Amino acid sequence: MELRNIALCNLRIANVNVRHGRKAPDISDILPSVRARGVLQPLLVRPQGDAFEIVAGRRRYFAASKVAEEQGLPTEDVLLPCAVTDPGSDADALEASLIENVARAPMDELQEYEAFAKLLKQGKSVADIAQTFGQTERYIIQRLALANLNGAIKEAYRSGDIEPEELQLLASATRSQQKDWVAAFEAENGPDGDVDGAPRGHQLKQWLFGSEQIATTAALFPLEAYKGEIVTDLFGDASYFADSAGFWTLQNAAIAGLRDDRVAKGWKVTVLDKGTRFPSWQYDEVPLEDGGEAFIEVRNNGEVEVHEGYRPYGETYSAAKAGETDGAPQAARPELTKAAENYLALHRHALVRAELLAHPDIALRLAVAHMIGSSQLWSVKPDPQRADKETTRQSVATSPAQSALNSERDAVLELLQVAKSYYGTVTRGNGDGFTAVSLFARLLALPDEAVLRIMTLVMAETLAAGSILNEAAGLAIKPDVTRWWKLDDVFLDLLKDRTAINALLSEIAGKAVADANVSEPGKVQKKIIHDCLNGEGRERAEGFVPRYMTFPIGHYDPNKTLEIARVSENINALFTSI
């Protein structure tokens, strides 16, 4: 290869240039550089008669021509650096152009197809092209397969109306499917605005391969046993069964084989209805010898999963229940269909509800059992009493109110003869129907007075801190605040608003004291409040309750908000007559 400066007038665009076309390329990005410094990177050319053909460097050529035109320079006086190759075959020149252009900027699918197709036409083999560009032969074949695309689909891709993934999918479509797609695509821009248009994305995949899209990887049977057509996603590794009915005939036979194999090993096997997920959260994991069963889950996409070693939650196992014969549990056949059992369940439910209306004592006990143990339709949890600061947690934990609740909780646990839950409370909050039933049976043996006592404790545990219901309960009860709480240093330390501090000081020590200290730091004013509360050098303020702890709640700075007070404003009027 020889490096030479060649006049602009002696250069021509070669037909083998990968980016050759009638339309001049966009050179806006390189034109300023060529104006300032000229063409620095040599063009790749080859001799052609008295001139030279540009194999690679078409945009540099056009930029230099533009600058020569702007400066009024004769083309014979404009010299461009060129790397001159030996006169060779079109295939070699095209390959050189392709390598140079791929290194500069990746080409899209159609550009690759057109370039590879030119190389193939010039005598290069698929293996040669793959080796040159470091791709697999399958990749080259996939790009060459775009030759089968309808011309309108190619144009839709070039104009940006479809994405590369959609182009690849359409390449695997039949000519008839492509024709139908083009008709739908053209209808999108027609006068009828009600048409759905051509499918895209996931809809296109469904349109090509069918709604079920059963991949061959889902088959439990040898693929050679399937006699129908297999559709391959041209640009991926996936292939699909075109005949879903044929697939399911073979797949169900294989599933039956799975079932029989597990039964022979001693499992009780249930094949779930197709499309039904296995609800593992409703089962305990137990081995075969402890009554574990096997469940075969069959998905709509053909995939099969076997779940071994599960037993319905809370169900006890015994040899008699399993119907052991010769040491192996036998699968029991249901007496009624699911629909028949559903019929019974709904009618039994209806008559129990109707009779329950006349038994408020039983309804009360059911409600308390639900509150403590939860169930399918009840989810009740105790308040977690989360504190932002450790000092707040300790203040609450050591308060008389919390101590009273703790003592009553111990008494209720004794009444029910149960241990504390993992929350440390009577309330379970785990949705365990069996636990709720056990509690219900226990409550039936207790008098109304004891049941109401239990319910009251559980209600206290499950009343949410900071909630509107907590405020409403306070408005109804009108608590004796001084019995359970006194203003302590923990709250004073958390109090930061100067207006609120001074107003609180005014209430507890008098306006004169508050006014005399209005410009003092909050720390000083809070020290006076502390002294008044504890009788240290000042008259003790007995039974003082700040607005923050009244029902309804109040606050001291009218220009600022207090969230609990804001929420409570909407309900205060509901309890004025109580």
Order of alpha helices (4+ residues) and beta strands (2+ residues): beta-beta-alpha-beta-beta-alpha-beta-alpha-alpha-alpha-alpha-alpha-alpha-alpha-alpha-beta-beta-alpha-beta-beta-beta-beta-alpha-alpha-alpha-alpha-alpha-alpha-alpha-alpha-alpha-alpha-alpha-alpha-alpha-alpha
